[in-house]
Amino acid sequence: MFSAIVAVGKNYEIGKKNQLLWHISDDLKNFKKITTGKTVIMGRKTFESIGKPLPNRRNIILSRTLDKVEGAEVFHSLDEVISLFGKSNEEVFIIGGADIYSEMFDSFQKLYVSFIKNEDTEADAFFPKINFSDWKIMEERDYEAWSFKILEKIQ
């Protein structure tokens, strides 16, 4: 089962120049809590922005150019990932970037979204707009600078 975990701004912006737009400590702790012990899938640029495999997770990097990364598995196509995990009951997290989110959006069963109460007009990477009529809110928490929602696809 594929899930997305992402932090978006007011205009669904998620990045600029291959970097996160915001560093909210509680949001990063929430990301760590949710993904620890799970499989995370990311694109090469996302991996490069992080700089190393995330600890205590199975790291999968999608890349046409990388062949081997210590502490991670490299796949060369989304088709490989989908054939490996597509029918699995295991919750697998897509953690970025924008192209992978877009290509996988229809495959997501759950969205873990931090809605940042800010915007960045210079952003160059975006998450697909969420049509909330297609999703049921399973959990919702509000904070001063952001809110967090877990959305489940309506079947």
Solvent accessible surface area in square Angstrom, and as a share of the most:
residue,aa,sasa,rsa
1,M,58,0.26
2,F,8,0.03
3,S,0,0.00
4,A,0,0.00
5,I,11,0.05
6,V,15,0.09
7,A,27,0.21
8,V,0,0.00
9,G,4,0.04
10,K,127,0.54
11,N,70,0.36
12,Y,28,0.11
13,E,0,0.00
14,I,21,0.10
15,G,6,0.06
16,K,58,0.25
17,K,167,0.71
18,N,66,0.34
19,Q,100,0.44
20,L,99,0.49
21,L,28,0.14
22,W,49,0.17
23,H,131,0.59
24,I,38,0.19
25,S,66,0.42
26,D,76,0.39
27,D,18,0.09
28,L,74,0.37
29,K,129,0.55
30,N,13,0.06
31,F,48,0.20
32,K,113,0.48
33,K,160,0.68
34,I,30,0.15
35,T,0,0.00
36,T,57,0.33
37,G,66,0.64
38,K,74,0.31
39,T,3,0.02
40,V,0,0.00
41,I,0,0.00
42,M,0,0.00
43,G,8,0.08
44,R,73,0.27
45,K,123,0.52
46,T,22,0.13
47,F,22,0.09
48,E,88,0.39
49,S,41,0.26
50,I,64,0.33
51,G,56,0.54
52,K,122,0.52
53,P,32,0.20
54,L,25,0.12
55,P,74,0.46
56,N,111,0.57
57,R,28,0.10
58,R,100,0.36
59,N,4,0.02
60,I,0,0.00
61,I,0,0.00
62,L,16,0.08
63,S,7,0.05
64,R,217,0.79
65,T,104,0.61
66,L,47,0.24
67,D,116,0.60
68,K,182,0.77
69,V,22,0.13
70,E,165,0.74
71,G,58,0.56
72,A,21,0.17
73,E,65,0.29
74,V,29,0.17
75,F,27,0.11
76,H,82,0.37
77,S,45,0.29
78,L,30,0.15
79,D,109,0.57
80,E,73,0.33
81,V,0,0.00
82,I,70,0.35
83,S,94,0.61
84,L,90,0.45
85,F,5,0.02
86,G,33,0.32
87,K,201,0.85
88,S,39,0.25
89,N,149,0.76
90,E,75,0.34
91,E,26,0.12
92,V,0,0.00
93,F,1,0.01
94,I,0,0.00
95,I,18,0.09
96,G,3,0.02
97,G,22,0.21
98,A,23,0.18
99,D,108,0.56
100,I,17,0.08
101,Y,5,0.02
102,S,65,0.42
103,E,121,0.54
104,M,1,0.00
105,F,33,0.14
106,D,124,0.64
107,S,43,0.28
108,F,0,0.00
109,Q,54,0.24
110,K,46,0.19
111,L,0,0.00
112,Y,15,0.06
113,V,0,0.00
114,S,5,0.03
115,F,37,0.16
116,I,7,0.04
117,K,100,0.42
118,N,75,0.39
119,E,83,0.37
120,D,32,0.16
121,T,127,0.74
122,E,126,0.56
123,A,15,0.11
124,D,89,0.46
125,A,25,0.20
126,F,95,0.40
127,F,5,0.02
128,P,31,0.19
129,K,140,0.59
130,I,13,0.06
131,N,85,0.44
132,F,86,0.36
133,S,87,0.56
134,D,69,0.36
135,W,13,0.05
136,K,118,0.50
137,I,76,0.38
138,M,92,0.41
139,E,71,0.32
140,E,93,0.41
141,R,81,0.30
142,D,108,0.56
143,Y,74,0.28
144,E,169,0.76
145,A,51,0.39
146,W,7,0.03
147,S,9,0.06
148,F,2,0.01
149,K,32,0.13
150,I,21,0.11
151,L,0,0.00
152,E,60,0.27
153,K,46,0.20
154,I,97,0.49
155,Q,175,0.78
